[in-house]
Amino acid sequence: MAQEILVVDDEPDIRSLVVLHLERDGFRCRTATTGPEALREAAARPPALVVLDLMLPGLDGLEVCRRLRADAATAGVPIIMLTAKADEVDRVVGLEVGADDYVVKPFSPKELVARVRAVLRRARPAAGAAPVLSAGPLTLDVARHTVTLHGRPLALTPKEFDLLHVLWASGGRVLSREYLLNHVWGYARADEIESRTVDVHVRRLRAKLGDLGNRITTVKSVGYRFEGE
């Protein structure tokens, strides 16, 4: 069955363009034009992914993103922000509140579809052997795509899960921001803002891990490492 994408944008031309190219690529689409409508649609039937405009009537995209992440039913749904704002602050704030990726208008429809596919691919468990990683009270199950801390499920976004998995599976090696951007986000090359994306996600991941957040260590001027047992 085709995966369903919720496209949220109040501009009819942009909304139609996004839907056209996603449906051409085999996805099914639902749409919403306001922040409150987006929340109702997502709650009624959580989609595989949300393409979310930043500037929306009713509630802006940042607040919609916050509320989706705060709801257990939609906390794990990938979100791609779609906005005309290219300012670094807006991009970083979008990532801070839980967006998995960020596409700036005007955009290439082919690039957007490629980003959607990349985010969905990383949100699914990989085929083949699926290990369970454990470090003290922290467990990551690749097959179930879950993380538990002290036996309780930890609500991670798809990108946070992928970031933790890649760091953990590295066996204590230091991974550069460029490596993480390539293996978690699928970026072949990274600019300064995209490199900061890694720092934003690491900070959020550490906060969710609580006392175990210090297992993700910073190696100055190089990158990050996960300290296992």
NUROLO-453785 format. One line per 3 residues: number of its first residue (from 0); for each residue x, y, z of C-alpha. Coordinates in steps of 0.05 Angstrom, whole numbers. Example, Ala and Ser with C-alpha at 12.3 -4.5 7.8 and 13.67 -1.06 7.14 Angstrom:
REM NUROLO-453785
0> 246,-90,156 ~ 273,-21,143 $
***
This chain:
REM NUROLO-453785
0> 0,0,0 ~ 25,70,-18 ~ 50,111,40 $
3> 7,172,58 ~ 36,241,64 ~ 1,300,98 $
6> 17,364,60 ~ 4,427,100 ~ 8,493,63 $
9> -41,551,56 ~ -17,570,-14 ~ -59,531,-65 $
12> -7,532,-120 ~ 48,505,-74 ~ 2,454,-43 $
15> -20,428,-112 ~ 52,426,-137 ~ 75,385,-77 $
18> 16,337,-82 ~ 25,328,-157 ~ 98,308,-152 $
21> 88,263,-91 ~ 30,227,-123 ~ 70,219,-188 $
24> 123,184,-145 ~ 72,135,-117 ~ 51,168,-52 $
27> -20,182,-29 ~ -33,252,-3 ~ -79,288,45 $
30> -78,363,53 ~ -90,416,106 ~ -88,492,99 $
33> -85,515,171 ~ -47,496,234 ~ -109,471,272 $
36> -132,431,211 ~ -63,399,206 ~ -67,376,279 $
39> -137,347,269 ~ -116,310,206 ~ -53,281,238 $
42> -91,260,301 ~ -148,227,261 ~ -100,184,221 $
45> -25,193,232 ~ 9,198,164 ~ 76,167,144 $
48> 105,237,139 ~ 84,310,143 ~ 107,364,94 $
51> 95,426,137 ~ 96,499,117 ~ 124,547,169 $
54> 76,605,156 ~ 5,581,169 ~ -60,614,193 $
57> -87,593,260 ~ -22,563,286 ~ 46,570,253 $
60> 86,510,231 ~ 133,514,291 ~ 75,507,340 $
63> 44,451,298 ~ 111,415,300 ~ 116,423,375 $
66> 46,395,386 ~ 57,336,339 ~ 120,319,377 $
69> 85,325,444 ~ 29,277,424 ~ 48,204,433 $
72> 7,184,372 ~ 47,230,326 ~ 113,239,362 $
75> 149,191,315 ~ 120,218,249 ~ 175,249,207 $
78> 167,323,191 ~ 197,362,134 ~ 191,438,141 $
81> 174,475,77 ~ 181,550,80 ~ 202,613,44 $
84> 245,633,103 ~ 318,618,89 ~ 346,654,150 $
87> 392,611,193 ~ 352,626,256 ~ 288,598,226 $
90> 323,535,202 ~ 354,522,270 ~ 289,536,308 $
93> 252,488,262 ~ 302,434,279 ~ 300,452,352 $
96> 225,438,356 ~ 231,371,322 ~ 233,377,246 $
99> 272,322,212 ~ 291,362,150 ~ 283,431,121 $
102> 269,452,48 ~ 269,526,29 ~ 222,557,-22 $
105> 231,564,-81 ~ 248,490,-84 ~ 258,436,-135 $
108> 199,387,-132 ~ 247,330,-149 ~ 292,350,-90 $
111> 231,351,-43 ~ 209,282,-66 ~ 281,257,-57 $
114> 282,286,14 ~ 215,253,30 ~ 241,186,6 $
117> 306,194,45 ~ 271,212,110 ~ 222,154,103 $
120> 277,105,86 ~ 315,124,149 ~ 251,119,190 $
123> 242,45,171 ~ 282,-12,201 ~ 337,-38,156 $
126> 327,-106,124 ~ 367,-165,149 ~ 396,-176,218 $
129> 369,-126,268 ~ 411,-121,331 ~ 389,-100,400 $
132> 439,-53,431 ~ 443,-45,506 ~ 483,0,552 $
135> 461,-3,625 ~ 387,17,629 ~ 387,41,556 $
138> 365,-6,500 ~ 357,6,425 ~ 319,-46,384 $
141> 330,-36,310 ~ 276,-84,287 ~ 222,-52,330 $
144> 251,18,319 ~ 246,31,394 ~ 290,58,449 $
147> 275,44,522 ~ 306,76,584 ~ 297,40,651 $
150> 246,-4,616 ~ 203,54,592 ~ 196,75,519 $
153> 234,137,500 ~ 198,183,451 ~ 250,198,397 $
156> 239,229,329 ~ 262,187,270 ~ 324,229,262 $
159> 341,224,336 ~ 334,148,332 ~ 378,145,270 $
162> 430,190,301 ~ 433,149,365 ~ 436,84,325 $
165> 493,108,279 ~ 533,135,338 ~ 522,73,380 $
168> 537,24,323 ~ 603,57,309 ~ 636,19,366 $
171> 664,81,402 ~ 694,112,339 ~ 691,188,333 $
174> 643,207,276 ~ 650,275,242 ~ 590,320,230 $
177> 600,308,155 ~ 596,232,166 ~ 533,239,207 $
180> 500,286,157 ~ 515,235,102 ~ 493,173,140 $
183> 433,202,179 ~ 408,258,134 ~ 434,234,67 $
186> 470,299,50 ~ 530,289,4 ~ 559,356,24 $
189> 545,402,82 ~ 546,477,92 ~ 555,511,160 $
192> 480,512,175 ~ 471,439,158 ~ 531,421,202 $
195> 495,457,259 ~ 436,411,247 ~ 477,355,278 $
198> 493,397,339 ~ 419,414,349 ~ 398,341,345 $
201> 454,318,391 ~ 433,370,443 ~ 360,347,439 $
204> 380,274,442 ~ 424,286,503 ~ 366,321,538 $
207> 320,262,526 ~ 372,212,551 ~ 376,249,617 $
210> 434,224,660 ~ 457,180,603 ~ 463,239,556 $
213> 536,244,575 ~ 549,179,538 ~ 548,222,475 $
216> 614,259,481 ~ 639,317,439 ~ 709,312,409 $
219> 728,384,397 ~ 737,403,324 ~ 723,331,302 $
222> 653,307,319 ~ 617,260,367 ~ 626,191,398 $
225> 579,145,437 ~ 609,115,499 ~ 582,45,508 $
228> 596,-3,565 $
***
